[in-house]
Amino acid sequence: MPRFLAPYLAPADEFYSYSVELALGSWSYVVDDGVVYGPGWYPFHEIVEERKLDPSNPLTPRLVPTGKTVPARVRLSPDVEHRSWGNEYVLLSGVDHRARAQMWLFVARRGGGAMTRRVDLVLDLKQRAVELPEQCPEHLRHQAQVKGGRLLDLMIKARAERRRGMGSPGPTLLALGLRPQAS
């Protein structure tokens, strides 16, 4: 598991060409990666696989599940688009009872894109709290708090699904492109 890092704020704004200003509105975050649920505070895991020789094709080993999982870095997106905008994706990593959320907050429109600021929040599942960098500018603080709260909500819902016996995120927590298709 990665070691814990404190909240982080990039020293300067940066241009992000594939970006938008997404109104905070009432959208939620959804899982935009293939993951399973695993043990511990952090719900999102990946299955550990090992390479085994394939007797029918000895030159090409195959990956075989080991029955174990490890916490996974997962990509999340707002549930308002099938494909999100670059600055609206969040990378979430589990660190003990906390998770680190790496995001790019919208600062201002600029040409064919926008100026953004990278911010890493800490989500504490034990305390059900979101920690922002102390030096987060006032004009970005509200956006960071709202998005951090939505990320915490997603993880609480995922943990509830896991307690109900689900092995992976259900359709309401998955991005549109990952939801099972009705037959």
N, C-alpha and C positions, 0 to 999 in steps of 0.2 A: 504494500500500500504506500502511496506517496507520502512524504513527510509533510507536516502541516506548514503552511505559509500564511502569514498575516494578510489582511486585505491590502490590495495594491491599487495605485492610481498611476497611470502613465504620466511622465513629466510634461507632455505636450499633446495637443490635438494632432490628429493625422488625417489625411485625405483618404476616403474609402470610396472607390468608384461605383461599386454595386451596392448602393445604400438608399434608404428612404427615411423619412420621418414618420414613424408609425405612432399614431395617436394612442395614448395609454388605454382609452376606451375600456371594454370589458372582456377582452380576449384572455386566453390562458396559454401557458406553455404546454407543448406536447413533445413526446419522445420522437426523435427523428433518426434513430439508429436501431439496429436489431440487437436487443439485449434481453437477458432473462433476469428474474429476481433471484437474489442470493441472500445469505445470512448477514446479520449485523445491522448496524444503524443505517448504512447506505444501501438502498435497495437494488441499484442497477449493477448487474454483473455480466461477465462474459464466460462462456464455457471454455475450460482449459482443454486443449487438444494436444496430442503428441503424434509425431511422425512414426509410422510403422511401415515396415516393408510389406508390399503387396505380393504374395506368392505368384499371382498370375501375371504380374508386371514388375519384376524386381528393380527395374531402372527408375520407376516412378513411385516413391513412397506415398502413402495416403495419410491424411489427418484423421485421427480417431479420438472421439470424446473420452476424457478420463473420468467423468462423473464429478469433477470438481469445478468450482467457479472462483473467479477473482473479481474484485471491484473493477468496473469498466469506466473509462472516460466516455461520456455520452454526449451527443449533440442534441440540443433542444431547439425548438423553433416556436414562434407564435402560431396559434391554430387558425390564422386568418388566410393563409395561402398554402397551396400544395407545395410550392417551392418558395422558401423565404428569401429575404434579402441578406446579403453578407453581414451587414452590421447588426442584424437582428438575431442571428444564431448565438447560442450560448453553449460553451463547453463546460460540462460539469464533471468534477472528479471527486471521488470519495476519499476522505481523510479522517479516520476514526469516526467519532459521532458527528463530525462536521464534514461539509462539502465545500469545495471551492468552485465558484461560478465565474468564468472568464467571459466578459461581455464588452461590447463596444457601444457606448451611449452616444446618441445623436446630439451634436452641438449646433451645427448650422449648415444650411444648404451651401454648396459651392460648386459652380459649374455643372458638370454632368454627374455629380455625386454629392458627398457631404463630408464635413469635418466631423470626426468622431473622437472619443476619448476612451481608451481601454481602461476598464475598471474590473478588478477581481474582488468579488464579495465573498464573505464567509457565511455559510448557512449552518446554524447549529441545530441539529435535530433534537438533541436532548433538551435544550432550552427553548426550542421553537422560536429562534431569533435570527435576525439578519444583521451582520456586522459590515458596515461600510468603512472605507479608508477615512481616517480622521481628516485628511486634507482634501476630501472630495468637495469641489466647488459647490456653492449654494445652488447655482443654476442647473446642476446635474443631480443634486441630492434627492429630489422628489422622484425623478425618473428611476434612479438606482433603488430607492426604497420600494417603489411600486413593483418593479420587475423582480427584486429580491423576494418580496412577499409572495409573488406568483410562483417563483421557483420553489420556495419552501412549501407552498400549497401542493405543488405537483409531487414533491417527494413524500409528503404526508399521505396523499391519495395512493401513491404507489405502494407505500408500506401497508396501507389498509388492504389493498388488493392482495398483497403477498400474504397477509394474515388470513384472508379468506381462502387461501389455497391456490391462488393463481400462480402459474409458473413464469409468466411474462406479462408486460403491460397489456391491459385490455384495450379495446377499440377507442374508448373515450380518452385514453392517455397517449394514443399513437397519432403521429402525423397522418394526414389523409392518404398519402401514397403507401403507407405501411399497414393500413387497416385491412382486415380480411374482406375479400369480395364476396357478396351474397351470390349463391349459385342458383 
